[in-house]
Amino acid sequence: MNQLEEKEFVRVATMYYEEGMTQAEIARKIGVSRSLISKILLDAKKAGIVEIIINSKNAYTVNLERKLEIKYNLKRAIVIDTSEVENNEISKTISREAALYLKEISKNANSIGISWGESLRGLVNHYPYTNQSNLTVFPLIGGMGDDYIDIHSNQLCFDLARKMRAKAKYLYAPALVSNEQIKKDLQENPTIHAVFEESKKVDIALVGISSPFKESTMVRIGYLNQHDLKEVEENNVIGDINSRFFDKSGEEVDCTINHHVLGINLKEIQFIPTVMAIAYGEEKFNAIQVAVNQKLINVLVTTDTIATRLLES
């Protein structure tokens, strides 16, 4: 590049970046095509004449988000910077970010399905009061027993719908039954069957991702006993979504719990256009990695530490 060419590059770049002229305006002024102006601007960046610096503390997390979206073909990644918050505030920050994103995407939705768990309770707690009366919220799984009602799918469904001023449907059935005949009988109940069928067709699914082995909510509340844990371990379970246990290939394993769960399965979840998972914590990394690799979800809300590991793996 000679001095005259470089000067022309600087002139075009100055008009575009500093004076705010459009590429079409620059092309008319100089008397060349718009495509040539576009090429000059691109070449100016390649030559180091133009450097774009994004001066924002959000640049760090946005960079991680874009890399995750590209690597795993995600609709959206939302990453929080853990250096900016205390450990005991991470869950609140993630819940708030997830709630704000849900508020944005739910504007174009007619229905939302919600699973169960503490991460989704956090989202519901931080969701702002809105007027979205066109929406209907569905549970993706039955109730979880008499204890810990606050994190049951039906309760989360009720609370989210109340905040949205939306309608809610309920699954009047347990999440886990003792045998397949009871499950079959419940699924054939017209009311339960209707809710199941509608929940498969929601526009947005809200789920968590768990590991059944370490600090799992399901273990802590007694949803899984030692026999269950032994069985999922023998089946090489990596994690679960909506209480559906999957292996490293993202396939549901052939185990008793999967046969006895009253909730939509992973294949049905994958047909939902937007599946947003809130998941973080080192103990869940392998499960999160499989979930994004195998396209079990397409929106991930997580921490920068998990995001970095996903990009390095």
N, C-alpha and C positions, 0 to 999 in steps of 0.2 A: 504494500500500500504506500503510494507516494504522498507527499505533503498535501497536495491539492485534494486527493481523495479523502484523506483523513479530515481535512478541514470541512469538506462537504458532509461527512459523517457527523461531525460535531455540530454543524449547522442544523441538520435535520433532527438530531437528538435534542438539541436545545429547544427547537420549535415544539417538539412533541412532549418532552418531559418537563420542561421548565415553563414554557409559554402556554401549554395546554391546548395546542392546536390539534385537530384530528388529522389522521393520515390523509384523508381526502383533501383537506384544506392545504396541507403541505404540498401534496402532489400538484394541485392547481397553481399554487404560488410559484413552484419551481418549474412546472411545465413537464412533469413526468407522470408515469402511471402510479396508481396507488400501490400496486403489487411491488414496484421498485422501492417505494418508501418503506414498505413492510420489510423487504429484504435488507435495506440499509440499516434499519433499526436492529434487526436480528444480527447482522454482521458486526454492528457496533458493540453489541453485548459480547459476541464471541471474541472480538479483538481486545476486549477489556477497556474500551473507550467509555462504555456505560456500565456502571455497577448499580444494581438495585438493592438497596438496603432497607429492610422492613424494620423500622424502629419501634418495636412493641414487645412487651414481655410475653405476649401470646404467640410470638413467632416460634418459640421452642415447641409448644404443644401442637400448634397448627402443622408444623413440619412433620411431627410424628403421626398426626392424624392422616395427612395426605399420603405418607409412605405406607401406612397400614391399608388405606383405601385402595391404593394401587396394587400392593403385593397380594392382598387377599380378596380383591374385587368386592369390597364392601360398599354399600350405599353410603354409609357414614361411619366415621370413627370419632369418638369424643374422648379426649385424653385430658386428665387433670395433672398438674404439676405438683407432686407430693412435697417438693421443697418449699412450697408456698403455704402449706397447711400443716398443722399439728396432726400427729397420728390419730388422735381421737376425733379429728374433724374431717378425716378423709371420706368416711361414709356419708356425712352430711353434704360435703362438696359434690361428690359424685351424684348423690340423689338430686341435688338442686340442678346440676347440669342436665341430667337425664330428664327431669321434669320440664325444663325449659325447651328441650328439643322435642319432647312429646307434644307440648303445647303448640309448637310450630307445625309439626307434620300432621297433627290431628285436625287441623283446619280443613284439610282436603280429604278427610276420612268419614266414613259412615259408621264404622264399627271397630271396636278395640277388644282384644282378648287379653286377659291377664292371668298369669300363673299364680304362684304363691311364694312366700319367703320373705326374709328380712330386707333384702335389697329392694324388692318391690314395695314393701311397706314404706321404706325411705322415700321412694319416688312419689308415692301417693301423698305422703305427709307434706312434701315440698311442692306438690302441684298447686298452682294458684287457682283461686276461684274464678271461673269463667262462665260464659253462657253458650254452651254447645249442645243445645237441645236436639239437634239433628242426630246426635251420636247415640249408639247403644253399646254398653259395655258387657262383655260376656266372661264368665269364668272358663279357664281352659282345663280345669281339673276339679274334682269334688272337694269336699271339706276334709280336714285333717284330724278330726276327733274333737274332744271336748276342751282340750287345753290349747293354749297359744292361738286362740281364735283370731287375734289381731292380724296374724299373717296368713290366714286361710284365704283361698281364692275368692270365695263368696263375699267375705268381709271386705277384701281389697276392691272387689268389683263394686260393692255398695258405696264405699267411701270415695272411690274415684268418680263414679257417676254423680254422686252428690256434689262434689266440687265442680264438676263440669255442667251441672244442671242437665245431665243426660239421663237416658233410660238405662236400666240394669236388668239383666236376666240372671237367674241363679240355678245352680245344679244342686238339687236336693238329694245328694248321694254322698257317701264317703269317698275319699280318695283311694283307699285301699280296702279290698274285701278279702275274705278268707278263702274263697275258691272261685273258679271260673263260672260255675253255674249261677252263683249269686250275681256276678258281674253281668252275665248274659241276661238274666231276668231284669236287672236294673236298666240295662241299655235298651231293653224292649219296652220299657215304660214310655208311653207316648210323650209325656212332658219332658222327661230326661232326654229321650232320643231327639226331640226337637231342638233342645238347647245344644246338644252335642253337634248336631248337623249345622246349626247356625254358627257355632264357635269355630268350625273348620273354615268358614268363609269370611272371617274378619279381615279387615284391611291391615291392621297392625296387631302384632302379638308382642306382649311384654313378658320376658322370661328372665330367670336367673340361671347361672351355671354353677353346679356344685361338684365337689369331690366327696364321695361317700366315706372317705377314710380319715380325713383330718379336720377336726373342728366343724364337722358338718351339722347344720341345723337339724337335719333328719335324725342324726344320731343323738343329738342333745335332747330333743323333745321325745325320744323314744319311738320314732317312726321306723327306725331300723334297729333290730336286735343283733346279737352276736351271730346267730345262725344266718341272718340276712347278709351281714357283712362278710361272712365266710363264703357264702354263695356268690356274691358279686365279685369277690376277690378271685375265686376260682374261675370265673368267667372273664377275667382280665378287663374288668370295668375301669374306664378312665374317668367318667363323670356322668352327670345326668342333667337333663333339661326337662322341666315339667314332670319330674319324677320318673322319667324314662331313661334307663341306664344304657349307656353306649360304650363301645370299645374304641380302639385306636383308629378304626376305619370309619367311625361315626355311625356304626350300625347298632341298632338295639340288640342287646344280648338276649339269649334264650334263658331267662331266669324267672323264678316264681313271681317276684315283685312286678316285673314287666307284664306278666300275664294277669295280674290281679289289680292293676291300677285302672281307675276310672278317670281317664283324661285323654285328650287327643294325643296321638303318637308323633314321633319325630318326622315321619314321612308327611303326615298331615300338616305339621308345623312348617315344613319346608315349602309347602304350596302357598303359604300366606305371603303376600307381597313384601311386607316389612316385618322382620323379626328382630326386635331390639333386645339385646342382653345387657344386663348390668352385672359385671363380673370383675373382681380384682382379688388380690391376695395370692401370695406365692404358692400356697397349697392348691390353688385352682388352676395353675398355669397350664398343666398338661391338658386338662379338660377344655380350657379356653382355646388352646392351640388346635385341638381336634375340631372344635366347633367352628372356627374360622376356616380351617383347611378344608373341611368337608361340607362347607356351605350350610351348616345347620342354622346359622344366623347370618344376617347381612348388615346389622348395625351393632356396634360394640361400644359400650361406655366403660372405660377402665382407667388405670393409673399409668403414669409414664414409665414406671418400672416394668409393668407387664408389657406395655407397648414396645419398649426397647428389647425385651427378651423375644417377643414375637418377630421383630424385625431382624434380630440376630440369628434366629433359628432357621 
